[in-house]
Amino acid sequence: MQTLIRNRTIHLLLLAILLSSAGCFSLSHSAPPQQHYVLGASGPLELTAPPADRPVTDSARHLIGLRSPRLAEYLATPFIVVRHGSHQVEFSEYHRWGEDLGRAINRTVAVRLAALAPPHRIETAPWPAGTSLSFVIQLQILRFEGVARERSGNGEGEAHLLATWEILRPLDGAILGRGTTEVREGGWSVGDFDGLVRLLDAGLATLAGDLALSLDGAGTP
């Protein structure tokens, strides 16, 4: 008798576990699918054409090394970040970067910079040992996110890029140029992550433009 009761208890427990698992499985299927986004895939490169008065000659060519950018710690995540107010940030679980954000920023800036500064050749880190670089660029990304103006998370917002940068001489680490680039681009409909990525992409084009101007003034190492 006791064996029969024990077996029935075990069967009931197994049934409860199966029902619970089925409930979890159902919930997971009701969640929205994850969306993944990449930088550098949109926007006409004509916007980054070099100024007409900049000569393009073989003698002007330099090899520029673009180090891996330093990201603010909260940006080192696969989730796209949206800021609410001054201090609250939201990590968008279902809207994620399709690759490491630092590498994506580096690649996109390199492409834009190469279009703006054709006398130079751009190499992103890591570059082969023994590579002889004329300049090294170090980026620090402090803001790279959407900004929702209303706590509800709806309505109009903006894209915010804030970066500091240095152009260094690799032989002795001397700083040849430094600056800050900040782009706050309005017109973002909060929740439109494809639109947000396009605006952030455009911000990186502005950053590349600032770097190209500074390289013009850095002179020959």
Backbone as ProteinMPNN parsed JSONL, in Angstrom:
{"seq_chain_A": "MQTLIRNRTIHLLLLAILLSSAGCFSLSHSAPPQQHYVLGASGPLELTAPPADRPVTDSARHLIGLRSPRLAEYLATPFIVVRHGSHQVEFSEYHRWGEDLGRAINRTVAVRLAALAPPHRIETAPWPAGTSLSFVIQLQILRFEGVARERSGNGEGEAHLLATWEILRPLDGAILGRGTTEVREGGWSVGDFDGLVRLLDAGLATLAGDLALSLDGAGTP", "coords_chain_A": {"N_chain_A": [[0.83, -1.204, 0.0], [1.862, 1.253, 0.906], [3.891, 1.457, -0.951], [2.429, 1.787, -3.307], [1.193, 4.274, -2.826], [3.468, 5.868, -2.677], [4.433, 5.606, -5.301], [2.355, 6.792, -6.734], [2.594, 9.398, -5.774], [5.085, 10.135, -6.784], [4.503, 10.035, -9.512], [2.643, 12.122, -9.696], [4.289, 14.29, -9.019], [6.111, 14.234, -11.166], [4.329, 14.799, -13.236], [3.581, 17.389, -12.555], [6.017, 18.733, -12.904], [6.385, 18.392, -15.661], [4.188, 19.847, -16.667], [4.833, 22.38, -15.715], [7.2, 22.847, -17.136], [6.208, 22.874, -19.717], [4.673, 25.159, -19.59], [6.68, 27.131, -19.31], [7.969, 26.77, -21.734], [5.995, 27.603, -23.503], [5.817, 30.294, -22.779], [8.322, 31.213, -23.594], [8.075, 31.044, -26.345], [6.256, 33.006, -26.822], [7.582, 35.353, -26.537], [8.973, 38.277, -28.139], [10.896, 38.072, -31.206], [14.482, 38.259, -31.278], [16.205, 41.09, -32.565], [18.91, 41.992, -34.638], [21.573, 44.279, -35.277], [23.798, 46.071, -37.475], [26.602, 48.252, -37.954], [27.662, 50.717, -40.397], [26.47, 49.851, -42.715], [24.798, 51.386, -44.184], [23.937, 54.55, -45.688], [25.118, 57.074, -47.818], [28.343, 56.985, -49.258], [29.18, 59.198, -50.579], [28.775, 61.372, -48.984], [31.009, 61.503, -47.455], [33.071, 62.354, -49.043], [36.343, 63.542, -49.971], [37.54, 66.915, -49.359], [37.596, 69.246, -52.105], [39.886, 70.761, -52.392], [41.982, 69.353, -51.344], [45.01, 67.941, -52.064], [45.834, 64.883, -53.732], [48.389, 62.821, -53.571], [51.038, 60.477, -54.187], [53.244, 60.857, -52.549], [52.187, 61.899, -50.273], [51.167, 59.887, -48.799], [50.414, 58.099, -45.814], [50.6, 55.62, -43.267], [48.052, 54.85, -41.186], [47.241, 53.883, -37.97], [44.479, 52.533, -36.362], [43.559, 52.185, -33.223], [41.897, 49.771, -31.061], [38.803, 50.947, -29.888], [38.184, 52.53, -26.714], [35.542, 51.761, -24.741], [32.919, 53.237, -22.822], [32.03, 51.632, -19.807], [29.368, 50.725, -19.534], [28.545, 50.568, -22.111], [29.75, 48.385, -23.181], [28.375, 45.962, -24.158], [26.128, 43.591, -25.69], [23.606, 44.643, -26.006], [21.577, 47.231, -27.376], [21.649, 50.529, -26.218], [19.424, 52.674, -24.502], [18.848, 55.827, -23.226], [17.143, 57.236, -20.472], [16.148, 60.207, -19.223], [18.558, 61.761, -17.014], [20.109, 59.819, -15.725], [19.181, 57.174, -15.939], [19.505, 54.161, -17.694], [18.52, 51.958, -20.29], [18.724, 48.628, -21.28], [18.287, 47.158, -24.278], [16.753, 44.299, -24.627], [15.744, 42.826, -26.775], [16.785, 44.014, -28.975], [19.737, 44.089, -30.437], [23.308, 44.479, -30.895], [24.859, 43.189, -33.793], [27.451, 42.368, -33.778], [30.601, 42.627, -32.016], [30.659, 45.7, -30.376], [32.801, 47.554, -30.175], [34.571, 46.68, -32.222], [32.881, 47.039, -34.393], [32.488, 49.838, -34.428], [35.142, 50.65, -34.878], [35.655, 49.548, -37.433], [33.77, 50.92, -38.992], [34.477, 53.641, -38.653], [37.023, 53.517, -39.788], [36.465, 52.944, -42.508], [35.025, 55.243, -43.239], [36.948, 57.207, -42.703], [38.966, 56.51, -44.48], [37.69, 57.161, -46.862], [37.494, 59.905, -46.597], [40.12, 60.757, -46.321], [41.982, 60.108, -48.592], [44.784, 60.225, -49.163], [45.941, 58.735, -47.169], [46.467, 55.474, -45.702], [44.447, 53.276, -43.919], [44.664, 51.272, -41.097], [43.179, 48.89, -39.008], [43.336, 47.859, -35.582], [43.915, 44.453, -34.561], [47.182, 44.999, -35.906], [49.761, 43.593, -38.027], [52.789, 42.455, -36.402], [55.63, 44.57, -36.347], [54.686, 46.38, -38.158], [55.029, 49.496, -39.702], [53.938, 52.394, -38.603], [52.661, 55.648, -39.334], [51.024, 57.371, -37.867], [49.019, 56.959, -34.907], [45.733, 56.391, -33.888], [43.658, 56.891, -31.129], [40.562, 56.158, -29.844], [37.953, 57.102, -27.58], [34.904, 56.106, -26.545], [32.245, 57.606, -25.164], [29.503, 58.065, -25.125], [26.987, 56.383, -26.848], [24.228, 55.949, -28.045], [20.577, 55.799, -27.862], [18.357, 58.45, -26.931], [15.63, 58.908, -24.963], [13.164, 61.226, -24.643], [10.909, 61.278, -23.097], [9.64, 59.703, -20.181], [7.973, 57.604, -20.64], [8.953, 56.215, -22.743], [8.117, 56.562, -25.319], [7.387, 58.521, -28.319], [9.293, 61.377, -29.513], [12.819, 61.248, -29.844], [16.417, 61.236, -29.613], [19.607, 60.554, -31.171], [22.727, 59.979, -29.64], [26.064, 60.619, -29.744], [29.162, 60.672, -28.203], [32.507, 61.264, -28.155], [35.967, 61.135, -27.354], [39.27, 61.751, -28.623], [42.613, 60.969, -29.672], [45.506, 61.695, -31.575], [48.446, 60.089, -32.12], [52.049, 59.95, -32.111], [53.721, 57.11, -32.981], [56.37, 56.366, -32.297], [57.307, 57.718, -29.98], [55.043, 58.263, -28.531], [54.069, 60.829, -28.492], [51.571, 63.361, -28.385], [49.893, 64.455, -31.129], [47.574, 65.533, -31.926], [44.335, 66.195, -30.625], [40.935, 65.845, -29.508], [37.36, 66.411, -29.127], [34.376, 64.935, -30.109], [31.015, 65.488, -30.491], [27.794, 64.487, -31.203], [24.477, 65.135, -31.466], [21.676, 63.989, -32.646], [18.524, 64.732, -33.661], [15.078, 63.716, -34.294], [14.588, 61.044, -34.006], [12.348, 58.401, -33.72], [11.272, 57.023, -30.881], [11.835, 53.662, -30.173], [12.148, 52.879, -32.767], [14.538, 51.137, -33.807], [16.098, 50.551, -36.012], [16.163, 53.031, -37.27], [17.528, 54.431, -35.27], [20.08, 53.227, -35.331], [20.912, 54.043, -37.878], [21.185, 56.814, -37.464], [23.207, 56.869, -35.507], [25.235, 55.771, -37.034], [25.599, 57.865, -38.866], [26.613, 59.729, -37.092], [29.141, 58.634, -36.605], [30.321, 59.137, -39.056], [30.634, 61.895, -38.884], [32.481, 61.977, -36.786], [34.671, 60.723, -38.08], [35.192, 62.705, -39.948], [36.141, 64.803, -38.299], [38.498, 63.613, -37.4], [39.897, 63.373, -39.83], [40.374, 66.061, -40.479], [42.045, 66.779, -38.361], [44.215, 65.099, -38.851], [45.16, 66.287, -41.173], [46.346, 68.539, -40.101], [48.312, 67.472, -38.584], [50.77, 67.023, -39.741], [53.848, 65.765, -41.195], [55.309, 62.924, -39.723]], "CA_chain_A": [[0.0, 0.0, 0.0], [2.749, 2.41, 0.975], [4.612, 1.542, -2.236], [1.49, 2.33, -4.28], [1.038, 5.711, -2.538], [4.718, 6.521, -3.05], [4.505, 5.661, -6.76], [1.406, 7.804, -7.2], [3.17, 10.708, -5.441], [6.158, 10.378, -7.751], [3.858, 10.325, -10.795], [2.076, 13.468, -9.618], [5.4, 15.252, -9.067], [6.608, 14.266, -12.541], [3.33, 15.491, -14.047], [3.684, 18.818, -12.243], [7.244, 19.243, -13.535], [6.138, 18.462, -17.095], [3.272, 20.958, -16.915], [5.583, 23.606, -15.484], [8.118, 23.008, -18.267], [5.409, 23.245, -20.879], [4.307, 26.564, -19.419], [7.86, 27.933, -19.619], [8.202, 26.669, -23.176], [5.0, 28.44, -24.142], [6.167, 31.687, -22.553], [9.472, 31.573, -24.407], [7.639, 31.206, -27.719], [5.446, 34.216, -26.945], [8.477, 36.509, -26.497], [9.307, 38.745, -29.488], [12.209, 37.608, -31.676], [15.589, 39.202, -31.169], [16.634, 41.765, -33.774], [20.328, 42.31, -34.578], [21.881, 45.422, -36.127], [25.209, 46.305, -37.748], [26.969, 49.6, -38.374], [28.402, 50.836, -41.644], [25.8, 49.185, -43.829], [23.888, 52.31, -44.864], [24.43, 55.921, -45.794], [25.935, 57.223, -49.021], [29.727, 57.373, -49.029], [29.426, 60.504, -51.163], [28.773, 62.359, -47.913], [32.324, 61.555, -46.855], [34.072, 62.62, -50.063], [37.353, 64.475, -49.507], [37.423, 68.269, -49.889], [38.157, 69.375, -53.444], [41.177, 71.446, -52.377], [43.013, 68.515, -50.743], [45.712, 67.201, -53.117], [46.052, 63.456, -53.527], [49.654, 62.452, -54.197], [51.663, 59.31, -53.585], [54.187, 61.271, -51.512], [51.458, 62.291, -49.074], [50.566, 58.721, -48.174], [50.885, 57.646, -44.508], [49.882, 54.475, -42.728], [47.405, 55.282, -39.946], [46.74, 52.781, -37.164], [43.305, 52.837, -35.543], [43.5, 51.256, -32.098], [40.562, 49.386, -30.588], [38.288, 52.039, -29.059], [37.832, 52.287, -25.32], [34.118, 52.021, -24.548], [32.375, 53.362, -21.473], [31.756, 50.258, -19.376], [27.981, 50.314, -19.74], [28.342, 50.336, -23.539], [30.395, 47.119, -23.549], [27.284, 44.999, -24.042], [25.472, 43.39, -26.993], [22.309, 45.31, -26.044], [21.542, 48.643, -27.729], [21.341, 51.284, -24.997], [18.562, 53.847, -24.586], [18.918, 56.591, -21.98], [15.93, 57.93, -20.038], [16.56, 61.2, -18.239], [20.0, 61.983, -16.865], [20.869, 58.742, -15.104], [18.65, 55.834, -16.173], [19.736, 53.567, -19.012], [17.763, 50.726, -20.556], [19.394, 47.719, -22.192], [17.206, 46.626, -25.11], [16.996, 42.857, -24.689], [15.364, 42.246, -28.061], [17.44, 44.777, -30.033], [21.133, 43.883, -30.066], [24.335, 44.616, -31.917], [25.146, 41.919, -34.445], [28.869, 42.077, -33.602], [31.207, 43.391, -30.937], [30.444, 47.109, -30.686], [34.079, 48.22, -30.398], [35.054, 46.344, -33.559], [31.977, 47.653, -35.37], [32.818, 51.264, -34.493], [36.457, 50.775, -35.501], [35.536, 49.265, -38.855], [32.991, 51.973, -39.64], [35.303, 54.852, -38.687], [38.115, 53.287, -40.74], [35.93, 53.082, -43.866], [34.714, 56.657, -43.453], [38.194, 57.967, -42.709], [39.652, 56.209, -45.741], [37.02, 57.918, -47.919], [37.765, 61.326, -46.377], [41.554, 61.038, -46.362], [42.564, 59.124, -49.492], [46.249, 60.117, -49.167], [46.387, 57.86, -46.097], [45.944, 54.11, -45.628], [43.974, 53.061, -42.562], [44.744, 49.894, -40.591], [42.568, 48.728, -37.696], [43.993, 46.888, -34.69], [45.376, 44.333, -34.42], [47.957, 44.972, -37.146], [50.889, 42.657, -37.902], [53.981, 42.925, -35.7], [56.612, 45.18, -37.227], [54.067, 47.357, -39.043], [55.567, 50.84, -39.495], [52.826, 53.341, -38.654], [52.981, 57.071, -39.266], [50.231, 57.902, -36.768], [48.096, 56.044, -34.227], [44.534, 57.07, -33.381], [42.979, 56.248, -30.001], [39.212, 56.665, -29.594], [37.235, 56.725, -26.364], [33.477, 56.31, -26.797], [31.59, 57.879, -23.88], [28.059, 57.929, -25.343], [26.637, 55.818, -28.155], [22.932, 55.462, -27.552], [19.393, 56.602, -28.066], [17.893, 59.226, -25.77], [14.175, 59.074, -24.941], [12.874, 62.46, -23.904], [9.806, 61.04, -22.179], [9.814, 58.504, -19.352], [7.13, 56.522, -21.145], [9.662, 55.47, -23.775], [7.485, 56.8, -26.611], [7.547, 59.877, -28.82], [10.516, 61.776, -30.192], [14.068, 61.161, -29.094], [17.587, 61.594, -30.398], [20.792, 59.712, -31.082], [23.793, 60.734, -28.982], [27.442, 60.126, -29.818], [30.175, 61.516, -27.563], [33.796, 60.575, -28.241], [37.223, 61.88, -27.317], [40.234, 61.066, -29.462], [43.979, 61.466, -29.721], [46.382, 61.238, -32.654], [49.735, 59.906, -31.454], [53.215, 59.511, -32.857], [53.986, 55.801, -32.37], [57.737, 56.178, -31.826], [57.497, 58.224, -28.614], [53.759, 58.494, -27.891], [53.73, 62.255, -28.452], [50.22, 63.679, -28.849], [49.948, 65.391, -32.238], [46.255, 66.136, -32.051], [43.313, 65.617, -29.743], [39.683, 66.576, -29.61], [36.093, 65.809, -28.69], [33.296, 64.978, -31.1], [29.694, 65.204, -29.926], [26.714, 64.593, -32.173], [23.132, 64.855, -30.945], [20.838, 64.047, -33.841], [17.115, 64.557, -33.354], [14.27, 63.061, -35.316], [14.461, 59.594, -33.777], [11.107, 57.921, -33.116], [11.677, 56.039, -29.865], [11.369, 52.325, -30.522], [12.608, 52.575, -34.122], [15.961, 50.871, -33.606], [16.765, 50.674, -37.298], [16.414, 54.459, -37.43], [18.559, 54.832, -34.31], [21.387, 52.777, -35.821], [21.275, 54.92, -38.994], [21.636, 58.092, -36.916], [24.511, 56.643, -34.884], [26.145, 55.607, -38.16], [25.902, 59.208, -39.367], [27.484, 60.352, -36.099], [30.5, 58.138, -36.822], [30.844, 59.857, -40.219], [31.094, 63.186, -38.367], [33.713, 61.688, -36.054], [35.724, 60.495, -39.065], [35.523, 64.005, -40.523], [36.989, 65.515, -37.344], [39.813, 62.967, -37.422], [40.568, 63.703, -41.087], [40.862, 67.443, -40.371], [43.173, 66.797, -37.432], [45.34, 64.471, -39.545], [45.703, 67.287, -42.091], [47.177, 69.468, -39.364], [49.343, 66.787, -37.78], [52.053, 67.106, -40.418], [54.594, 64.541, -41.447], [56.047, 62.544, -38.538]], "C_chain_A": [[0.867, 1.258, 0.0], [3.51, 2.588, -0.335], [3.727, 2.164, -3.306], [1.325, 3.829, -4.092], [2.284, 6.468, -2.98], [4.833, 6.657, -4.567], [3.566, 6.711, -7.331], [1.945, 9.213, -6.93], [4.261, 11.091, -6.44], [5.571, 10.75, -9.112], [3.27, 11.722, -10.811], [3.162, 14.538, -9.697], [5.955, 15.373, -10.483], [5.65, 15.013, -13.452], [3.395, 16.99, -13.817], [4.907, 19.443, -12.904], [7.045, 19.401, -15.04], [5.233, 19.622, -17.454], [3.983, 22.293, -16.751], [6.522, 23.892, -16.644], [7.367, 23.438, -19.51], [4.992, 24.691, -20.814], [5.456, 27.475, -19.762], [8.128, 27.937, -21.112], [7.25, 27.567, -23.936], [5.343, 29.903, -23.989], [7.324, 32.114, -23.442], [9.068, 31.803, -25.855], [6.805, 32.462, -27.893], [6.299, 35.469, -26.906], [8.794, 36.959, -27.916], [10.68, 38.255, -29.917], [13.266, 38.686, -31.49], [15.903, 39.789, -32.548], [18.099, 42.168, -33.599], [20.674, 43.355, -35.634], [23.387, 45.558, -36.297], [25.399, 47.751, -38.189], [27.622, 49.553, -39.743], [27.727, 50.235, -42.846], [24.908, 50.125, -44.621], [24.515, 53.688, -44.893], [25.368, 56.068, -46.977], [27.35, 57.662, -48.684], [30.048, 58.715, -49.669], [29.466, 61.599, -50.093], [30.156, 62.502, -47.29], [33.419, 61.777, -47.895], [35.068, 63.649, -49.566], [37.132, 65.863, -50.072], [38.152, 68.399, -51.224], [39.549, 69.987, -53.44], [42.28, 70.613, -51.729], [43.716, 67.715, -51.842], [45.887, 65.737, -52.749], [47.314, 63.063, -54.283], [50.233, 61.263, -53.472], [52.575, 59.696, -52.432], [53.495, 61.634, -50.212], [50.94, 61.095, -48.294], [51.243, 58.391, -46.838], [50.042, 56.449, -44.089], [49.37, 54.852, -41.337], [46.866, 54.055, -39.224], [45.599, 53.218, -36.273], [43.209, 51.791, -34.44], [42.059, 50.87, -31.774], [40.034, 50.48, -29.67], [38.039, 51.593, -27.625], [36.376, 52.706, -25.135], [33.826, 52.288, -23.077], [31.828, 52.004, -21.051], [30.327, 49.824, -19.679], [27.656, 50.096, -21.219], [28.924, 49.009, -24.009], [29.413, 45.975, -23.353], [26.706, 44.763, -25.426], [24.151, 44.146, -27.127], [22.457, 46.762, -26.49], [21.003, 49.413, -26.531], [20.444, 52.468, -25.33], [18.572, 54.528, -23.226], [17.581, 57.285, -21.729], [16.333, 58.92, -18.959], [18.079, 61.276, -18.155], [20.762, 60.736, -16.459], [20.399, 57.331, -15.447], [18.963, 55.366, -17.593], [18.973, 52.248, -19.096], [18.528, 49.901, -21.581], [18.317, 46.962, -22.976], [17.44, 45.139, -25.386], [16.736, 42.286, -26.07], [15.946, 43.009, -29.245], [18.92, 44.846, -29.689], [22.06, 44.197, -31.245], [24.654, 43.24, -32.492], [26.612, 41.528, -34.376], [29.377, 42.902, -32.428], [31.176, 44.874, -31.283], [31.753, 47.843, -30.951], [34.621, 47.947, -31.788], [34.183, 46.985, -34.636], [32.278, 49.146, -35.533], [34.145, 51.468, -35.21], [36.37, 50.587, -37.008], [34.847, 50.41, -39.585], [33.785, 53.265, -39.738], [36.424, 54.699, -39.709], [37.638, 53.473, -42.18], [35.65, 54.543, -44.183], [35.982, 57.491, -43.555], [38.978, 57.725, -43.997], [39.027, 56.982, -46.901], [37.33, 59.408, -47.81], [39.231, 61.682, -46.58], [42.261, 60.046, -47.278], [44.085, 59.133, -49.564], [46.773, 59.116, -48.143], [45.794, 56.459, -46.265], [45.631, 53.813, -44.172], [44.055, 51.578, -42.227], [44.092, 49.844, -39.211], [43.328, 47.674, -36.892], [43.193, 45.578, -34.698], [46.058, 44.309, -35.782], [49.189, 44.088, -36.94], [52.069, 43.282, -37.153], [54.983, 43.471, -36.709], [56.031, 46.172, -38.202], [54.577, 48.756, -38.699], [54.454, 51.861, -39.705], [53.331, 54.773, -38.596], [52.28, 57.739, -38.082], [49.42, 56.762, -36.15], [46.942, 56.875, -33.678], [43.935, 56.236, -32.259], [41.635, 56.931, -29.766], [38.737, 56.231, -28.215], [35.774, 57.102, -26.576], [32.762, 56.426, -25.454], [30.07, 57.762, -23.963], [27.862, 57.369, -26.743], [25.286, 55.148, -27.966], [21.787, 56.31, -28.071], [19.03, 57.325, -26.785], [16.39, 59.432, -25.916], [13.852, 60.281, -24.083], [11.76, 62.287, -22.886], [10.029, 59.729, -21.44], [9.028, 57.326, -19.894], [7.842, 55.67, -22.19], [9.025, 55.596, -25.138], [7.822, 58.202, -27.091], [8.9, 60.098, -29.471], [11.71, 61.658, -29.258], [15.211, 61.6, -29.987], [18.664, 60.534, -30.25], [21.934, 60.556, -30.543], [25.109, 59.975, -29.101], [28.347, 61.141, -29.139], [31.469, 60.718, -27.533], [34.934, 61.564, -28.044], [38.253, 61.074, -28.104], [41.586, 61.761, -29.403], [44.678, 60.888, -30.949], [47.805, 61.254, -32.104], [50.833, 59.58, -32.458], [53.689, 58.21, -32.224], [55.385, 55.65, -31.779], [57.915, 56.586, -30.37], [56.189, 58.514, -27.89], [53.353, 59.945, -27.801], [52.338, 62.481, -29.039], [50.311, 64.777, -29.906], [48.614, 66.084, -32.467], [45.295, 65.448, -31.104], [42.053, 66.462, -29.864], [38.512, 65.792, -29.059], [35.079, 65.981, -29.804], [31.999, 64.607, -30.403], [28.646, 65.467, -30.988], [25.421, 64.206, -31.482], [22.172, 65.086, -32.106], [19.396, 63.74, -33.479], [16.383, 63.818, -34.467], [14.156, 61.561, -35.157], [13.119, 59.297, -33.133], [11.47, 56.792, -32.166], [11.025, 54.696, -30.157], [11.754, 51.911, -31.929], [14.117, 52.362, -34.068], [16.741, 50.896, -34.914], [17.104, 52.137, -37.576], [17.491, 54.96, -36.489], [19.944, 54.443, -34.812], [21.838, 53.638, -36.996], [21.811, 56.256, -38.493], [22.999, 57.954, -36.241], [25.588, 56.447, -35.944], [26.572, 56.964, -38.712], [26.808, 59.957, -38.393], [28.93, 59.905, -36.258], [31.126, 58.784, -38.057], [31.352, 61.231, -39.798], [32.394, 63.025, -37.596], [34.882, 61.482, -37.012], [36.151, 61.806, -39.717], [36.417, 64.816, -39.606], [38.4, 64.929, -37.328], [40.589, 63.333, -38.687], [41.139, 65.119, -41.035], [42.075, 67.519, -39.466], [44.402, 66.15, -38.065], [45.981, 65.448, -40.52], [46.669, 68.219, -41.363], [48.298, 68.813, -38.593], [50.712, 66.848, -38.434], [52.691, 65.757, -40.625], [55.405, 64.182, -40.237], [57.534, 62.51, -38.803]], "O_chain_A": [[0.652, 2.189, -0.776], [3.749, 3.711, -0.78], [4.191, 2.965, -4.117], [1.315, 4.582, -5.066], [2.2, 7.546, -3.568], [5.275, 7.69, -5.068], [3.908, 7.427, -8.273], [1.777, 10.114, -7.752], [4.34, 12.239, -6.879], [6.066, 11.655, -9.785], [3.376, 12.434, -11.81], [2.987, 15.564, -10.353], [6.239, 16.476, -10.95], [6.074, 15.765, -14.33], [3.281, 17.775, -14.759], [4.835, 20.564, -13.409], [7.469, 20.394, -15.631], [5.478, 20.314, -18.442], [3.775, 23.221, -17.533], [6.635, 25.034, -17.091], [7.847, 24.279, -20.27], [4.952, 25.383, -21.831], [5.26, 28.49, -20.431], [8.47, 28.969, -21.69], [7.642, 28.22, -24.903], [5.192, 30.682, -24.93], [7.329, 33.22, -23.981], [9.644, 32.656, -26.53], [6.658, 32.943, -29.016], [5.801, 36.553, -27.21], [8.88, 36.125, -28.816], [11.547, 38.042, -29.069], [12.969, 39.88, -31.541], [15.874, 39.087, -33.559], [18.488, 42.635, -32.528], [20.143, 43.328, -36.744], [24.16, 45.216, -35.403], [24.487, 48.384, -38.722], [28.076, 48.503, -40.197], [28.346, 50.117, -43.903], [24.32, 49.719, -45.623], [25.502, 53.953, -44.207], [26.306, 55.285, -47.132], [27.543, 58.603, -47.913], [31.072, 59.319, -49.35], [30.115, 62.628, -50.276], [30.445, 63.52, -46.661], [34.575, 61.426, -47.656], [34.694, 64.548, -48.813], [36.584, 65.992, -51.168], [39.179, 67.76, -51.452], [40.321, 69.767, -54.373], [43.4, 71.098, -51.573], [43.079, 66.887, -52.492], [46.067, 65.402, -51.579], [47.299, 62.982, -55.511], [49.963, 61.052, -52.29], [52.681, 58.963, -51.449], [54.132, 61.675, -49.159], [50.334, 61.264, -47.236], [52.469, 58.4, -46.731], [48.898, 56.301, -44.52], [50.153, 55.136, -40.43], [46.116, 53.272, -39.806], [45.736, 54.174, -35.509], [42.825, 50.649, -34.689], [41.118, 51.561, -32.167], [40.744, 50.906, -28.759], [37.724, 50.432, -27.362], [36.024, 53.867, -25.347], [34.404, 51.654, -22.194], [31.225, 51.301, -21.863], [30.098, 48.671, -20.045], [26.624, 49.513, -21.551], [28.626, 48.557, -25.114], [29.602, 45.123, -22.485], [26.781, 45.654, -26.272], [23.627, 44.281, -28.233], [23.365, 47.456, -26.034], [20.024, 49.003, -25.906], [20.67, 53.177, -26.311], [18.334, 53.89, -22.2], [16.97, 57.842, -22.64], [16.808, 58.521, -17.895], [18.79, 60.909, -19.09], [21.936, 60.592, -16.801], [21.155, 56.377, -15.261], [18.717, 56.08, -18.565], [18.809, 51.532, -18.108], [18.933, 50.413, -22.624], [17.53, 46.215, -22.394], [18.221, 44.773, -26.263], [17.428, 41.362, -26.499], [15.639, 42.693, -30.395], [19.321, 45.563, -28.771], [21.658, 44.182, -32.408], [24.712, 42.25, -31.763], [26.986, 40.462, -34.867], [28.671, 43.768, -31.912], [31.617, 45.268, -32.363], [31.817, 48.673, -31.858], [35.081, 48.865, -32.467], [34.688, 47.423, -35.67], [32.317, 49.655, -36.653], [34.266, 52.355, -36.056], [36.939, 51.367, -37.772], [35.28, 50.822, -40.661], [33.777, 53.92, -40.78], [36.743, 55.651, -40.422], [38.332, 54.093, -42.985], [35.993, 55.028, -45.261], [36.077, 58.382, -44.4], [39.585, 58.649, -44.537], [39.73, 57.411, -47.815], [37.418, 60.097, -48.826], [39.543, 62.806, -46.973], [43.053, 59.229, -46.809], [44.66, 58.132, -49.991], [47.924, 58.691, -48.231], [44.749, 56.288, -46.892], [46.452, 54.068, -43.291], [43.572, 50.734, -42.981], [44.409, 50.658, -38.343], [43.886, 46.728, -37.448], [41.969, 45.584, -34.824], [45.566, 43.67, -36.712], [49.61, 43.862, -35.806], [52.316, 44.484, -37.256], [55.164, 42.908, -37.789], [56.764, 46.759, -38.998], [54.558, 49.155, -37.535], [54.075, 52.157, -40.838], [54.302, 55.076, -37.901], [52.868, 58.567, -37.386], [49.171, 55.74, -36.789], [47.152, 57.929, -33.079], [43.727, 55.032, -32.408], [41.578, 58.136, -29.52], [39.068, 55.145, -27.741], [35.448, 58.274, -26.763], [32.685, 55.457, -24.699], [29.421, 57.401, -22.982], [28.489, 57.822, -27.701], [25.203, 53.939, -27.755], [21.987, 57.384, -28.638], [19.354, 56.87, -25.688], [15.931, 60.054, -26.874], [14.236, 60.338, -22.915], [11.667, 63.049, -21.924], [10.545, 58.765, -22.006], [9.378, 56.174, -19.638], [7.414, 54.557, -22.496], [9.347, 54.821, -26.039], [8.456, 58.979, -26.377], [9.562, 59.162, -29.917], [11.624, 61.928, -28.06], [14.996, 62.262, -31.003], [18.636, 59.723, -29.325], [22.097, 61.711, -30.936], [25.246, 58.848, -28.626], [28.307, 62.329, -29.459], [31.525, 59.63, -26.959], [34.868, 62.699, -28.516], [38.125, 59.857, -28.237], [41.692, 62.956, -29.127], [44.463, 59.732, -31.311], [48.307, 62.294, -31.677], [50.575, 59.008, -33.517], [54.03, 58.198, -31.042], [55.567, 54.872, -30.843], [58.589, 55.894, -29.607], [56.213, 58.967, -26.746], [52.392, 60.273, -27.106], [51.97, 61.882, -30.049], [50.75, 65.891, -29.62], [48.551, 67.115, -33.138], [45.431, 64.258, -30.819], [42.094, 67.625, -30.265], [38.656, 64.664, -28.588], [34.95, 67.065, -30.373], [31.893, 63.541, -29.796], [28.615, 66.536, -31.597], [25.281, 63.092, -30.976], [21.894, 66.222, -32.492], [19.076, 62.633, -33.046], [16.983, 63.361, -35.44], [13.684, 60.873, -36.062], [12.785, 59.883, -32.103], [11.922, 55.73, -32.595], [9.815, 54.61, -30.363], [11.697, 50.728, -32.264], [14.887, 53.303, -34.262], [17.926, 51.23, -34.92], [18.194, 52.449, -38.056], [18.286, 55.822, -36.863], [20.88, 55.239, -34.731], [23.025, 53.94, -37.111], [22.786, 56.776, -39.037], [23.853, 58.829, -36.388], [26.719, 56.902, -35.777], [27.749, 57.189, -38.991], [27.67, 60.73, -38.812], [29.849, 60.702, -36.069], [32.343, 58.962, -38.103], [32.383, 61.688, -40.292], [33.307, 63.839, -37.732], [35.969, 62.011, -36.781], [37.331, 62.002, -40.007], [37.359, 65.456, -40.074], [39.382, 65.667, -37.251], [41.795, 63.575, -38.629], [42.256, 65.356, -41.494], [43.029, 68.239, -39.762], [45.521, 66.609, -37.837], [47.201, 65.451, -40.684], [47.682, 68.639, -41.923], [49.142, 69.495, -38.013], [51.725, 66.736, -37.743], [52.123, 64.726, -40.265], [56.141, 65.031, -39.733], [58.314, 62.205, -37.902]]}, "name": "protein", "num_of_chains": 1, "seq": "MQTLIRNRTIHLLLLAILLSSAGCFSLSHSAPPQQHYVLGASGPLELTAPPADRPVTDSARHLIGLRSPRLAEYLATPFIVVRHGSHQVEFSEYHRWGEDLGRAINRTVAVRLAALAPPHRIETAPWPAGTSLSFVIQLQILRFEGVARERSGNGEGEAHLLATWEILRPLDGAILGRGTTEVREGGWSVGDFDGLVRLLDAGLATLAGDLALSLDGAGTP"}
